[in-house]
Amino acid sequence: MLTPDIAMTYSGMGPDFRVLVDRARKLAHTNYKRIYNEYPPIRIMVQELAKVMQASTQSGGIRPFGVSLLVGGYDEHSDSFQLYQVDPSGSYFPWKATAIGKTAVSAKTFLEKRWNEDLELEDVIHVALLALKESVDGELTGENLDISVISEPQEHLLGFKGTDMTGPRVKKLSAEEINDRLDAL
Amino acid sequence: MSDPSSINGGCAVAMVGKDCIAIACDLRLGNQSLSLANNFEKVFPFGDKTFLGLTGLASDVLTLKEDFRLKHNLYKLREEREIEPETLANLVSSSLYERRFGPYFVGPIVAGLHSKTNKPFICGFDLIGCIDFAKDFIVSGTASDQLYGMCESLYEPDLEPEDLFETISQALLNAVDRDALSGWGAVVYIVTKDKVVKRVLRTRQD
């Protein structure tokens, strides 16, 4: 989770991803929240990340980031959910559904067949798990797999009550919640 | 005497009505007691339904007007949309606090309607950017004491645009007549969800 309404995941080198998460969280504040007192919209967040990754391709003494990112989030101003892919080159793309990593090609072919505009939340989790199962050789369990959903504000995750603040929209599913859905596959 | 915020004179006021807001200022620019110009507007538009009023030292008013015009233009390019009044208010606040130990000698006020919901918003600031959120009215400038008095007695909530215009105009006119450094003409903006009306008021010229 980068901001209460934006989360990202990766494929590639874990340590590089952790560096990018730290950078993104800091940039969200220094370049946006401390100026406008609101969190950056997802497009701005993605542009900041892409800027960091692009800069690392041209700066002396450092190597490019060894990760591709999937950044998902909710945009207040257009009242829409958005998904972006960011590559090590610093180029980024908006998607309706996509995959990154070793088996991205086959997973995308799968998503092309199974995804459509009016899938409900439980349906897209189902499709995402099916896509993952197709391309993973080992066993899928709640312990070796993460799912985050970005949907309605989660008031109970705020940690306090009695303000007009809305809760974060990013929610990580627990191992049990994931296992329930894996059993239903 | 050498207080920077009262060398040039001038004042501004903003009010909330029913689904509308009004923001007004006088037109005087002077050097101490010597009046120099009667066309010095202190209210500036930022997008269709958001306005910034800047009173205080005239040089700082002009500098900040240009500074916020720059920041507003960059914001529009980045976000591909207009800035909301709340967002502009926080931008003004953080910009002024950047100069915490060498401040601009201004008393800004922000007034506007939300671009989508048309919810009225007004607020004022001190010279280092502390925001004063208000439900009813905000005053600023050398006639602020007089404006407080006029607004406290004339203001009522949920006024229609025409009545709000009358209220803010009378409040401003009668306040500046009791301040030697304000007056020499006045401008009033009435902002509703689909229309902005700018009126220039005839006032005493002494």
Chai-1 contact restraints between the chains, C-beta under 6 A:
chainA,res_idxA,chainB,res_idxB,connection_type,confidence,min_distance_angstrom,max_distance_angstrom,comment,restraint_id
A,I35,B,S94,contact,1.0,0.0,6.0,A-B,restraint_1
A,Y36,B,T87,contact,1.0,0.0,6.0,A-B,restraint_2
A,Y36,B,N90,contact,1.0,0.0,6.0,A-B,restraint_3
A,Y36,B,L91,contact,1.0,0.0,6.0,A-B,restraint_4
A,N37,B,N90,contact,1.0,0.0,6.0,A-B,restraint_5
